[in-house]
Amino acid sequence: MTFKVPKQFTTVGVGRLLKEWKEEDFAASLWTTEIPLAVAGFNYGRFKKKEVTDSETKYAIEGYATSEVPDYLRGFPGNLTPSRLTENAMVEAQNSVRLFTQYFGEAPYGRLAITQQPQFNFGQSWPTLVYLPLSAFLDSTQRWMLMGGDAFRFTEFIQEVTPHEVAHQWWGHMVGWASYHDQWLSEGFADFSAGLYLLWTESKPDKYLKYWERARKAILDKNEFGLAANDAGPLWMGLRLNTRRTGGAYNRLVYPKGGYILHMLRSMMYEAQTKDQNFVVMMHDFVKTYYNQSVSTEDFKRMVEKHITPNMNVDGNGSMDWFFDEWVYGTEVPSYAFNYSLSDDGDKTVLKFTVEQSGVSPRFKMLIPIYLEFDGKPFQMGRVFLVGNLKSKEFQTRLPKRPKRVLINAEHDILASQVSVNGK
């Protein structure tokens, strides 16, 4: 692609820059790529450029931002200089590329340009190129001066927008989606990736847990008509979820519930000894198998079945129909009640507990993770499998020491309407 813009501007395109030159009052540039790209885009402005090559992934991370704000923000007090925070955005992009390379496999592009755009509250991704909103290049004080009390809620968007958009290098560009039914494989997977970023880049789990709680509320909170986004229909309906009475349901379902589905699969595949290895192997295989292809929900289901773990094979036939029917093609959301007791028995502690599932149809199936908390950190002890509205038998086990608490759904492992825990 060849671009010609007024000479005071810098153009940033997809692929790689082959050459630049001047033509009278214009700056010209030629961009090329050696690998197929699903879509093409560009950005341009009075940019200041910074660049770093990541030592682990060998990715070139470029940052482009302006020293002045757009006209609609001129006159506001304070030193609003977006380019001052370019390095912050680059660090977030660099960490995202590292993490997603580990979880999803290597991306083939070798370069990622993080560019400022004039819009305040949304980002967009192209192969090798990301638009970040202007707000991502302002600090919290500056956002408060512009937005007042709304800036505190907006901080959550700022924490998530960079990893979400970087994740689209995998979800949307490397692996596409076949139809509007399957767009959750892009936006939902990018939302999951943003949550994964918070898990691994924050020293405490608070932001990660709040992220999934906000996702849960986006899916289940009712609007002025008394309808939740989840009431609009199955995730698979895509853009058709938006109606006069369920406006915005697409954004409030396809993004967070799509992320929740991948989050639940990761939880079910987790093992104490190998951690996320089962999940990582599956996601690497998914990206490698469908690279530069448009995939359907059924394609992804077959990939999950290829990597099914023994505990996920609840029907004994290697099928994940039960899970996809419930969460992708269905709208049911369970509630859980967990009751437990701890008692001393010599140098051991005896744990007794029951789990009850409710608010679902008779054939609804789910694996409920049980957690023990020691020293402020919960770890998964095991899972209970329930079908329909059922209270489990009483389980009993001996523990080497007394836990501070016993929990279910400690990491929002299941999209649940309500979870109650009673124990002593």
N, C-alpha and C positions, 0 to 999 in steps of 0.2 A: 504494500500500500504506500502511496506517495501522498504527503500532506504539504500544503503551502498555507502558512498563517502569517499575520503581520509579524515583523521581525522581532518585536519586543516579547513575543510569546515563545514558550517551549512546548513542543508536542510530545506526548507519551502514547505509544501505540502498543498493540499486542505483538507477540513475537519478539524479535530483537532488532535493534537499530542497525541498519547496514551502512548508511552514510547520511551526512547533513551538508547543506550548502545554502548560499544566499542567492536570491534572485531579486534584484532591485530592493524593494522595501519588504520583501517576504523572506521568511525562514522556511526552507524546504527540508524534508526528511523522507527517507525511504526505509520502510520496515518490512521484514521478511520472516518466514518461519520454515524450518526444515520438517516439521511434523504437522499433521492436520490439526486445525483448530475448529471447534464446533461453531463458534461465533467470533466476531471481531468488533473491537471498540477502540476508542481513543479518548484522551483528555488533553486539554491544553490550557495554559495560563502563564502568568508571570511567576513561574516556579523557581524556587531554589532547590537544588538537588543534593541529596546525600546518598551514600551507598556503602554497603558492607557485604562481605561474602561470609556466609555461615560456615564455620569450620567443620561442623558435623555433616550437614547435608550438601555442602558445596553450592548452595543456592545463593545467587546474587539478590540481595534485598535492597531495593531502591526506594527512596522517599522523596516526594515532590509536594511542596506546599508554598503558599505565597506569603509575603511579608505584610500584606494588607488584606483586610476583610472586604467582602463584597459591599456594594453601595448600600444595601438595605441595613447594614450594621454600622455604617460610618456615623460618627457622632456619639456612639455609646462611650461611656467613660472607661478608662483602663487601657492598658497596652495590649490591644488585641492583635497579636502577631502570630498567625498560625504556624509559621515555619519554626518558631521557637520550640514547638513540641513534636517536630517531625521524628526525632530519635525515639520518642516514646512509642509512637505508632509503629516504627520499624522494629523495635524490640518485641512488641506484641506479635507482629507478623512473623518474625524470626522464630519465636517460641512456638507459634502455631504450626509453622512448617515442620519444625523438629518433631512435635508431638504427633501430628497427623501422618508424617512419614512413618513413624514407629507403629501407629495403630492401623493405617490404611495402605501403606506401601509407598514407594517412591513416586513422586510426580515427575514427568518427563521434561518439564519446561526449562528448569535451570535458572529461572529468573522470575521475580515478582516485584512489580512496581506498585507501591502504596501511594495513592494520589489524593490530594484534597479536592473536593468538589464544593461548589457554593451552597448546595442545599444543606439544611441544618440537621435533618433527622432521618436520613436513610442512606444506606450504602448499596453498592452493586458490584458484581464481580464479573470479570472477563478472563479468559485464559491469559495468564501472566500479568494481569492488570486489575487493580482493585480501586474502586471509588470509595473513599471514606467521607462521611459527612463533615462539614466544617466543625461541628461541635466536638468531634474527636480530636481536634487540634487546639482546643481551649482547655484551660485547667478548671478545677471545680469552683474556684472563686469567680472566675470570669463567667462561667455558666450561671452561677447564682445571681450575678449582677444583671444578666440578661433575662433570666427566667424566674427569679424569685424562688418561692418554695417548691415550684415544679422541678427545679434543678436536682433535688434530692432523689426523686423518682427517676429522673432522666439518667442519673449516674449508672443505673443498672443497664440501660441500653448501651452506654459508652463502654462498659466492661465487656459487653458481649458482641458488639458489632464487628470488631476486627477479626476475632477467631471465626465468627459466622461467615463473613465474606471470604476469608482465606480458605475455609473449608470447601467453598464452592469450586475451588480448583480441582477437587476430587468429585464432589457431588454436584453435577450439573455440566461440568466440562469434560473431565476424564470419563465419567460415567453419566450418561444422559438419562432422560425419562421418556417413555414411549408415548404417553398421552396425559390428558389432564387427570385421569384416574391415578396416575403414577407420580405426580409431581411431589408427593410427600417424600419420595426417595431422594429428592434434591433438598427441598427446604427443611423437611423434618430431620434429615441426616445432618444438615448444617447446624440446626438447632442442637441436636445431640452433641455435635463436635464442640460447640461453644460451651456446653456444660462440662464436657470432658476437659476442656482447657481450664475452667475454673477449678476443677478437682485437682489438677496437677500443678497449677501455678500459684495457688494460694496456700499459705502455711496452715490455715485452719479450714475446716469444711463448711463454715457458716455460709459463705456466698454460694457454694455448690448446692447445699441443701435448700437455701432460699430460692435458688434458680428453679429447682424442680417443683417447689411449692407454688411459685408464681405460675409455672406452666400448668400445674394442676388446676389452679384457680381460673386461669384463662379458658381452660376446657370446660369447667363445670359451673362457674359462676353464672347466674341468670341475668338476663338483660331486662329492659323495662317491660317486655311482654311476658316475663316469667319463663323465658327459654334460655337454656345454656347452648353454647356452640355445639356441644355434643348431641343436643336434641335435634339439631338440624339434619342429622343423618350420618352415615358411616364416613370415615375419613376418605374412603375410596371415591366419593362423589366429587372431590376437588372443588373447583370453582362453582359448581352447582349447589354448594352448601349455602351460598349467599341468597337470601330471599328478603322480601320486605320486612319480615318479622325476625329474621336472623342475619341482619346486615353485619358484615365483618366476621362471619363464622368461618370463612375460608382461612383468614389469617389466624384466628384463635383456635383452629383445630389442626389444619394441615401442618403448620409449623410445630406447635408444642406437642400435639398427640403423635405426630410422626416421629419427633424426637423421643418421646416417651416409649414408643414401640421398640426402638433400637436400644434404649436404656434398659427396658425389661429383658430383652434378649441377652444383653451383656450380663445382667444380673444372674439370669438362669444358667449361663455358660461359665460363670465364675467358679473356680475351685481353689480351696485353701492353699494347696501346694503349688499349683501352676498359675494362680492369679487369673489374669485376663488372656492367657495364651490361647484358649479355645476361640475366644471372640476375635482376637487379633489374626489368627490364622484364617478364620472365615472371611474377615473383611479384606485381607490381602488377596485371597482367592477371588472374591467378588470383584474387586477393582481390576485384577489381572485378566479375569475371564471376560469382563464386559467393557474393557477399555475401548473408548471411542465408539461405543454402541449405545443405543437408546433402550433401556431396560423396562420391563413391566414388573408389577407387583408379584406376579407368578414366577418371574425369573428369580427375584430375590427370595421368594419362598423356597424354591428348589435349592438355592444356595444354602439356606438355613438347614434344610433337610439333609443336604450333603454333609453338613458338619454337626448334625444333631448329637447331643450328648445323651447318655442313658437316662438321666432324670427328666429330660425334655420329651422323651419318647413315651408319653403317658398312655398312648393307645396301643403301643407295642407293634406298630406297623411302619415306623420310620417317617410318619407324616406329621407335618406341623399345621395341618388343616385346623385343628382345635384352636390354636393360638391366633392364626390369621382370621378365622371366622369370627372370633370374639373381638379382636382389636382393630383390624383393618376393614372388615366387611360388616362389623356389628357396632352397636352403641352401648352395650352393657358396661356398667362400672360397679364393681363390688364394694362392699363395706366389710370391715373385719373387727372382731372383738377378741382380744388376747388376755387370758387370765393365767396367772402363774403364782407359785409359792416356792420359797426357798427355806430349807431347814437343815440344821447341822446334824451330821451323822459321823461322830468321831472326827477324823481329820478331813472328811469329805463334806461336800454340800449336795443335798438332794434337790433337784429341780423337778417340779411337776407343773404341767401346763396343758391348756386346751386352746384351740383356735377355732373360731366360728366365722363362716363366710355367709353373707346375706345380701339381699337386694338383686339377685341374679336369677336366671332361668335354671331349671333342673339339671341341664347338661353343661352348665358353665364350669370350666376347669381352670385351676390355677395352682401354681407352686408358690407357697408363702415362705419367705426366708425368716429364720429365727436367729436373733443376734444376742450375744453376750457382751456386756460392756465391762471392760477392765481398764482402770487407769484413764478413764475418759474417752476411750476409743473402742467402739463396737467392732466385733468381728463375727462373721457368719458361722453359726454352729451347724446348721442344717436347714432342711426345707420340709414343709408339710404339704402334701397334695390333697386338695379338696375338690369335690364335684357338687355343684348346686348349692342350695341353702342348707348348710350342714355344719354341725359342731363336731369337731374331731373327738376321738377317744382321748382319754387322759394319758399323756406321755410322761414318762419318768426316766431321769438319767442322773448319774452321779458325776459331780464336777470336782476337779482337784482343789479348787478354791472358790470362795463365794464371790460372784460378780456384783458389781454395783447395781446394775439393772439388767433385765432381760427384755428384749424388744422384738417387734416385728416391723418390717417395712422401714427399717432405720435409715435407709438411703433412698427412700421413695422408689423402692424396687418395683412396686406395682402402682399403677394409676388407680387410686382408691377414693371412693366418695367420703368415707369416714374410717378412721382407725382409732380404736380405744384400747388402752393397755391398763390392766389392773393387776397389781402384784405386790408382794410383801416379802 
